[in-house]
């Protein structure tokens, strides 16, 4: 599997979190589409099937993550 660069992952996580804080899922059609696009890109970039797992996987790959601790991925 190709691995997304940590900068790309950080940017995607930040975009998704900002959209979620702004309640984009209940906003305009464009806001919902942007949130869906970011969620999809996160899933593809991390090789996961849902956005919650993608967020965990992305955060796990960012600098400063404890790579030896994969307990959140096996839960």
N, C-alpha and C positions, 0 to 999 in steps of 0.2 A: 504494500500500500504506500502511496505517496504521502509524505508528511508535510503539512502546511508549515510555513515559516512561523516561528513564535510571534513575530510582529503582526502577521496576518491574523493569527488566532486572537491575539490581544485586541486587535481592532474589531473583529467580529463580536467578541464577547462584550466589549464596551458598547458597540452599536445595539446589540440585542438588549442589554441591560437598560440603556437609555430609552429605547422604544418601549420596553416593559414599564419603566417608571412613568412614562408619558401615557400609559394605557392605550398604546397604539392598536391593540387587539379590538378595542371598542371604538376606534376613531374612524377617520375617513377611509374610503376604499384604498387610497394611495398609501396611507399609513399602515393599514392591515397588510397590503401587498408587500411593502418594504419589510415588515416584520417577518412575514412568511419567507421572503427571499433570503434574509439574513439567517433565519433558522435553518433553511434548506442548505445554505452554503456552509454553515457550521456543521451540519450533519455530514455533508460530503467531505469536508475538510478533516473530520475526525473519524470517519468510517463508522458512524453510528446511525441509528434509525429514529431517534427522537431527540428533541432539542434539549431536554433536561440531561440526558446522558452525554450529549455533545458538549454542553457547558462544562460538565464535570471533566470530561476527557480533555477539553481545550485548556482548562485551568491547570490540569495535571501536567500538561506539556509546557507550560509557561515557565520562564526563568524564576527561580525561587520556590517552585513547587518541590515537594519532597518526593522524588521519583521512586524511592524505596518503599514508600507507603502507598500501596494501591488498594487499601481497604475500602475506599469509597467507590472504587470501580467494581468490586465484587459483591457489594451489598444488593 
